[in-house]
Every structure is written in C-alpha cells, then in structure tokens.
Amino acid sequence: MCPEFGPGLHWIESVMTVPDETGAERLVARVSSQKGLVTPYAWHLAVFNDEKEIFESKVRWESPDPHDAAHPFRARADGVEYIYLYPTFG
C-alpha cells in the first residue's frame, strides 16, 4: 500500500479522515519506514489515493527516534474541531 516510501517495512498507523480543500473526505495516516523490526529511519504523512488504491507520501521526515504508536481522536474546544494524536506525532 506504500510502494514509493523506500526500502523495508512500512507501518501504517494514526489513520483518520479529514476534509481536503474542496470539503471531500480524505484518508490520511502516519507511516513509518523501517529496515526490519528496528527503529524507523523515516516517517511520512500520507494521503490515500483512491484511484490508485495506495498511500502517497506528502511529507517525509528523518527520525532516529524509536517507534511510538499514535492514536487519533477528535475533540471540540470553543466550537473548533481538532484531531489529536495520542501520545505523540513523532
């Protein structure tokens, strides 16, 4: 599902839907790239391409930090909806 994210394993997590600039719902996720069951060498903010049926990396950042799963949840504060990733967003 992540053919252009580099070598190794790709762990899809923090999956959520958000509206794009036209208001259409888009599936997004945080994806780690790992060379085996070791510390990730990169993270991606990915958007699912409905036509190709794959995730595409929109932002990539290098990270020596160990893997830490994040779980999205929606919350409303002062009339504004936010998506939080608990415990972290890398």
C-alpha positions, -999 to 999 in steps of 0.1 A, spaced: 0 0 0 31 23 2 51 14 -29 72 46 -31 82 50 6 117 35 4 131 1 13 119 -21 41 87 -23 61 61 4 63 38 6 93 5 24 86 -10 40 118 -29 70 130 -54 65 103 -81 92 101 -103 111 77 -100 149 72 -117 172 46 -95 184 17 -96 219 3 -129 211 -16 -145 196 15 -142 160 3 -132 134 29 -96 121 25 -80 92 43 -46 102 59 -22 83 80 12 84 96 36 58 82 69 46 95 96 32 72 118 6 88 146 -18 76 131 -47 96 119 -47 132 142 -18 142 140 19 148 123 37 118 146 56 95 118 79 83 82 89 89 56 100 64 24 120 64 5 100 38 -28 105 19 -46 76 3 -50 79 -35 -85 64 -42 -78 59 -79 -45 41 -74 -56 25 -41 -22 33 -25 -9 57 1 12 86 -12 38 104 9 30 141 12 56 149 39 86 128 49 110 134 78 140 116 90 139 104 126 163 84 148 135 81 174 121 47 183 86 37 170 58 51 191 22 44 180 -1 74 180 -39 71 181 -61 99 167 -92 112 184 -114 142 176 -122 169 202 -141 202 201 -129 232 220 -146 266 218 -165 255 188 -134 244 168 -129 207 160 -93 193 164 -77 160 158 -53 150 185 -27 122 181 -21 105 215 5 101 228 26 119 201 30 127 164 67 118 161 
